[in-house]
Amino acid sequence: MIVKVCGMRDAENIQKADQLNTIDWMGFIFYPSSKRYVGDLLPSALPQNCQKVGVFVNEQIQKVKDNESKYQLNLIQLHGDESPDYCKQLRVKVGPQVKLIKVIPISTALDLNHCKAYEGVVDYFLFETRCASYGGSGESFDWSLLQNYKGRLPFLITGGIGPSDVSKVQSFSHPLFAGIDINSCFEISPALKDIKAISNFINKIKAL
């Protein structure tokens, strides 16, 4: 199971999280309106033991490419209203080695219909709780809705996953369920994570 920790920014916090060696992907938010916006993150603060994910919202394709090159991103997460055509153009820019994640907000099973247009265009879906703003609400949605997902791409789940959700994660089953994305429920303050809580959580969910 992939575990992505998103919304990182503080250099020391990043390094401590990276040293756990249990985090698979670490996310950095390149959306200026976010409380977790990385700003001018120094490359020396980036993780060495896990994959780097850049999170963008309706950003110009060239700017995404520039940040991908500057920070040597392994994955790009598209968290806005990016169209399939946008994703195709971005793929040409960054190449096949950089994986693309498209966020799909969920409130009803009908929202899963949006996935079809992105099949063959991105590499992963990230299902989150539908809300009025970009960047997530920190609230959970009904994961049972995902049993209606009949697509071909693997997916991750995000939205309100916290330390008390170990059994919920372990008990969820779908042939294309690839992992989870955690963020605000493990924070001391915006962008500053509780490393011990993350470590305990990951050790428990992976202890199968």
C-alpha positions as semicolon CSV with decimal commas, in nm:
position;residue;x (nm);y (nm);z (nm)
1;M;0,000;0,000;0,000
2;I;0,128;0,343;-0,098
3;V;0,129;0,599;0,181
4;K;0,156;0,960;0,068
5;V;0,214;1,237;0,321
6;C;0,114;1,568;0,169
7;G;0,156;1,934;0,253
8;M;0,517;1,927;0,371
9;R;0,731;2,242;0,386
10;D;0,959;2,269;0,691
11;A;1,310;2,141;0,614
12;E;1,369;1,966;0,946
13;N;1,018;1,816;0,942
14;I;1,075;1,687;0,588
15;Q;1,403;1,525;0,684
16;K;1,260;1,357;0,994
17;A;0,967;1,221;0,795
18;D;1,200;1,100;0,521
19;Q;1,416;0,919;0,776
20;L;1,121;0,701;0,879
21;N;1,173;0,505;0,556
22;T;0,804;0,408;0,562
23;I;0,660;0,699;0,360
24;D;0,632;0,615;-0,009
25;W;0,539;0,954;-0,153
26;M;0,582;1,302;-0,007
27;G;0,370;1,585;-0,142
28;F;0,463;1,952;-0,186
29;I;0,190;2,203;-0,267
30;F;0,267;2,459;-0,536
31;Y;-0,064;2,642;-0,501
32;P;-0,017;2,994;-0,361
33;S;-0,362;3,004;-0,199
34;S;-0,286;2,699;0,015
35;K;-0,181;2,730;0,379
36;R;0,080;2,469;0,292
37;Y;0,225;2,646;-0,012
38;V;0,594;2,561;-0,035
39;G;0,707;2,901;-0,161
40;D;1,080;2,894;-0,230
41;L;1,156;2,552;-0,087
42;L;1,527;2,478;-0,098
43;P;1,623;2,163;-0,290
44;S;1,841;2,059;0,007
45;A;1,522;2,010;0,209
46;L;1,373;1,758;-0,032
47;P;1,344;1,390;0,066
48;Q;1,592;1,128;-0,050
49;N;1,410;0,808;0,047
50;C;1,067;0,860;-0,104
51;Q;0,906;0,983;-0,425
52;K;0,842;1,356;-0,458
53;V;0,494;1,471;-0,561
54;G;0,424;1,824;-0,679
55;V;0,064;1,938;-0,624
56;F;-0,071;2,198;-0,867
57;V;-0,406;2,370;-0,917
58;N;-0,493;2,498;-1,266
59;E;-0,132;2,601;-1,319
60;Q;0,025;2,696;-1,652
61;I;0,179;2,387;-1,809
62;Q;0,521;2,546;-1,853
63;K;0,530;2,648;-1,488
64;V;0,449;2,291;-1,384
65;K;0,730;2,170;-1,608
66;D;0,971;2,425;-1,462
67;N;0,898;2,309;-1,107
68;E;0,918;1,945;-1,211
69;S;1,267;2,007;-1,347
70;K;1,381;2,227;-1,059
71;Y;1,276;1,985;-0,785
72;Q;1,314;1,660;-0,981
73;L;0,954;1,562;-0,911
74;N;0,858;1,199;-0,961
75;L;0,484;1,258;-0,975
76;I;0,254;1,552;-1,050
77;Q;-0,083;1,579;-0,878
78;L;-0,346;1,788;-1,055
79;H;-0,589;1,920;-0,799
80;G;-0,794;2,166;-1,004
81;D;-1,015;2,164;-1,312
82;E;-0,747;2,037;-1,548
83;S;-0,902;1,880;-1,859
84;P;-0,790;1,557;-2,028
85;D;-0,639;1,771;-2,305
86;Y;-0,438;1,967;-2,045
87;C;-0,310;1,636;-1,907
88;K;-0,208;1,520;-2,255
89;Q;-0,014;1,841;-2,315
90;L;0,154;1,813;-1,976
91;R;0,251;1,452;-2,049
92;V;0,433;1,566;-2,361
93;K;0,619;1,830;-2,157
94;V;0,731;1,613;-1,864
95;G;0,770;1,278;-2,038
96;P;0,647;0,930;-1,943
97;Q;0,884;0,892;-1,647
98;V;0,686;1,149;-1,444
99;K;0,356;0,998;-1,331
100;L;0,037;1,203;-1,333
101;I;-0,230;1,191;-1,062
102;K;-0,572;1,344;-1,125
103;V;-0,783;1,435;-0,824
104;I;-1,152;1,344;-0,858
105;P;-1,385;1,497;-0,594
106;I;-1,651;1,254;-0,473
107;S;-1,991;1,313;-0,317
108;T;-2,201;1,053;-0,501
109;A;-2,128;0,750;-0,717
110;L;-2,209;0,960;-1,025
111;D;-1,888;1,157;-0,969
112;L;-1,694;0,848;-1,072
113;N;-1,818;0,904;-1,427
114;H;-1,559;1,182;-1,457
115;C;-1,284;0,922;-1,447
116;K;-1,354;0,780;-1,792
117;A;-1,223;1,083;-1,981
118;Y;-0,885;1,053;-1,805
119;E;-0,830;0,682;-1,873
120;G;-0,508;0,642;-2,070
121;V;-0,416;1,006;-1,998
122;V;-0,306;0,993;-1,631
123;D;-0,153;0,718;-1,419
124;Y;-0,349;0,740;-1,093
125;F;-0,668;0,885;-0,954
126;L;-0,690;1,041;-0,610
127;F;-1,043;1,039;-0,472
128;E;-1,125;1,308;-0,220
129;T;-1,428;1,466;-0,055
130;R;-1,606;1,714;-0,279
131;C;-1,597;2,067;-0,137
132;A;-1,633;2,424;-0,258
133;S;-1,263;2,508;-0,255
134;Y;-0,947;2,356;-0,402
135;G;-0,704;2,165;-0,186
136;G;-0,937;1,941;0,012
137;S;-1,165;1,984;0,310
138;G;-1,001;1,754;0,563
139;E;-1,331;1,567;0,578
140;S;-1,398;1,207;0,485
141;F;-1,646;1,076;0,230
142;D;-1,831;0,745;0,207
143;W;-1,565;0,505;0,079
144;S;-1,829;0,244;-0,007
145;L;-1,913;0,463;-0,309
146;L;-1,582;0,353;-0,461
147;Q;-1,713;0,001;-0,509
148;N;-1,886;0,155;-0,811
149;Y;-1,549;0,242;-0,966
150;K;-1,505;0,022;-1,273
151;G;-1,210;0,199;-1,429
152;R;-0,867;0,062;-1,519
153;L;-0,639;0,298;-1,327
154;P;-0,521;0,245;-0,968
155;F;-0,642;0,499;-0,713
156;L;-0,559;0,649;-0,376
157;I;-0,800;0,786;-0,118
158;T;-0,766;1,111;0,075
159;G;-0,981;1,331;0,296
160;G;-0,993;1,327;0,673
161;I;-0,778;1,018;0,724
162;G;-0,640;1,034;1,077
163;P;-0,465;0,829;1,346
164;S;-0,790;0,655;1,446
165;D;-0,858;0,523;1,094
166;V;-0,622;0,225;1,095
167;S;-0,900;-0,036;1,085
168;K;-1,092;0,164;0,822
169;V;-0,791;0,161;0,591
170;Q;-0,709;-0,203;0,655
171;S;-1,066;-0,318;0,595
172;F;-1,119;-0,129;0,269
173;S;-1,091;-0,354;-0,034
174;H;-1,097;-0,287;-0,407
175;P;-0,881;-0,450;-0,677
176;L;-0,743;-0,110;-0,783
177;F;-0,700;0,045;-0,438
178;A;-0,335;0,154;-0,435
179;G;-0,298;0,361;-0,118
180;I;-0,386;0,662;0,094
181;D;-0,293;1,028;0,120
182;I;-0,270;1,182;0,467
183;N;-0,230;1,547;0,560
184;S;-0,414;1,776;0,802
185;C;-0,516;1,513;1,059
186;F;-0,147;1,459;1,138
187;E;-0,052;1,824;1,175
188;I;0,074;2,025;1,468
189;S;0,015;2,337;1,256
190;P;-0,030;2,388;0,880
191;A;0,253;2,211;0,694
192;L;0,416;2,089;1,019
193;K;0,355;1,719;1,075
194;D;0,354;1,509;1,393
195;I;0,624;1,262;1,290
196;K;0,561;1,021;1,578
197;A;0,189;1,003;1,495
198;I;0,268;0,938;1,130
199;S;0,518;0,667;1,219
200;N;0,276;0,489;1,453
201;F;-0,004;0,507;1,198
202;I;0,199;0,372;0,907
203;N;0,347;0,091;1,115
204;K;-0,001;-0,017;1,216
205;I;-0,163;-0,009;0,874
206;K;0,129;-0,193;0,716
207;A;0,144;-0,457;0,990
208;L;-0,051;-0,718;0,795
